[in-house]
Amino acid sequence: MSEVEKEVLKALETKLYNFVRCVIDKAASDEPFRVELEKILLTDSLSKKLREKVSRGGSKRPAFQPVAFLHERGIEELRRKLDDMTDHELRLVVRSEGIRKGKDVNALERAVLIEEIMASSTRRLKQGSSFLR
């Protein structure tokens, strides 16, 4: 890379840095601007992950707790809720609830994931462990 190209890249880097700082400052002081910026910049999956992280207080535990859900709403509602979840979300629940661990969770089919979550949640609710969380 020539010296001229390096200077041009450095100037571009400085301008982009100043631009980003300006946008960040504006977003910090202007709520409607921040909301629009988030809509533009955040993909659906990234936005969802950020919301989940905030709702969990930054913990690794998913926001959905099947035992508490079963206790509050019953078995049929739990099945509907699990049916609405993605395979990835189901795997997160299986891992976080300690139903299964490791890579073998990735090999489980959707129906097996749902049945294992339901069986574990029912068993734990009967044991009273939902009140310990």
C-alpha positions in Angstrom: 0.0 0.0 0.0 1.4 3.4 -1.0 1.8 6.3 1.4 -1.0 8.2 -0.4 -3.4 5.3 0.1 -2.5 5.0 3.7 -3.2 8.7 4.2 -6.5 8.4 2.4 -7.5 5.4 4.6 -6.4 7.3 7.7 -8.5 10.3 6.7 -11.5 8.0 5.9 -11.1 6.3 9.3 -11.1 9.7 11.1 -14.2 10.8 9.3 -16.0 7.6 10.0 -15.0 7.7 13.6 -16.3 11.3 13.9 -19.5 10.4 12.1 -20.1 7.4 14.4 -19.4 9.5 17.5 -21.9 12.1 16.2 -24.6 9.5 15.7 -24.0 8.0 19.1 -24.2 11.4 20.8 -27.4 12.2 19.0 -28.9 8.8 19.9 -28.0 9.4 23.5 -29.9 12.7 23.7 -32.8 12.0 21.3 -35.1 9.1 22.1 -37.0 8.9 18.8 -33.8 9.1 16.9 -32.4 6.2 19.0 -35.5 4.1 18.4 -35.3 4.6 14.6 -31.6 3.9 14.7 -32.2 0.6 16.5 -34.8 -0.4 13.9 -32.4 0.3 11.1 -29.3 -1.3 12.6 -30.5 -4.2 14.7 -31.6 -7.4 12.9 -34.5 -9.2 14.3 -32.4 -11.9 15.8 -29.9 -9.5 17.4 -32.7 -7.3 18.7 -34.4 -10.4 20.2 -31.1 -11.6 21.8 -30.6 -8.1 23.4 -34.2 -8.1 24.7 -33.7 -11.6 26.2 -30.5 -10.6 27.8 -32.1 -7.5 29.4 -35.1 -9.5 30.6 -32.8 -12.1 32.1 -30.6 -9.5 33.8 -27.7 -10.7 31.7 -27.8 -14.2 33.0 -27.3 -17.3 30.9 -30.7 -18.7 31.9 -33.4 -18.2 29.2 -36.4 -16.0 30.1 -38.7 -19.0 29.7 -39.0 -21.3 32.8 -41.2 -24.3 32.0 -41.9 -25.4 35.6 -43.2 -22.0 36.6 -45.2 -21.7 33.3 -46.7 -25.2 34.0 -47.6 -24.2 37.5 -49.3 -21.0 36.4 -51.0 -22.1 33.2 -51.3 -25.9 33.0 -50.1 -28.7 30.8 -52.0 -27.7 27.6 -50.7 -24.2 27.7 -47.2 -25.4 28.2 -47.5 -27.7 25.2 -48.8 -24.8 23.1 -45.9 -22.6 24.3 -43.3 -25.2 23.5 -44.9 -25.8 20.0 -44.5 -22.1 19.3 -40.7 -22.1 20.2 -37.9 -22.6 17.7 -35.8 -25.7 17.9 -32.9 -23.5 19.1 -35.0 -22.1 21.9 -36.1 -25.6 22.9 -32.5 -26.7 23.1 -31.7 -23.8 25.3 -34.5 -24.7 27.7 -33.3 -28.4 27.8 -29.8 -27.3 28.6 -30.6 -24.6 31.1 -33.1 -26.7 33.0 -30.5 -29.5 33.2 -32.6 -32.0 31.4 -29.7 -33.0 29.2 -26.3 -31.6 28.7 -23.7 -31.5 26.0 -23.8 -32.0 22.3 -26.3 -34.8 22.4 -29.0 -32.2 22.8 -28.3 -31.0 19.2 -29.2 -34.5 17.9 -32.6 -34.6 19.5 -35.6 -34.1 17.3 -38.2 -31.4 18.0 -40.9 -33.8 19.3 -38.3 -35.4 21.7 -37.2 -32.0 23.0 -40.8 -31.0 23.7 -41.6 -34.3 25.5 -38.5 -34.2 27.6 -39.3 -30.6 28.7 -42.8 -31.5 29.5 -41.9 -34.7 31.4 -39.2 -32.9 33.4 -41.4 -29.9 34.2 -44.2 -32.1 35.4 -41.9 -34.2 37.5 -40.2 -31.2 39.1 -43.6 -29.5 39.7 -44.8 -32.6 41.6 -41.6 -32.6 43.6 -42.2 -29.0 44.6 -38.9 -27.7 43.1 -40.6 -24.9 41.3 -40.9 -23.0 44.6 -37.1 -23.2 45.2 -36.3 -21.1 42.1 
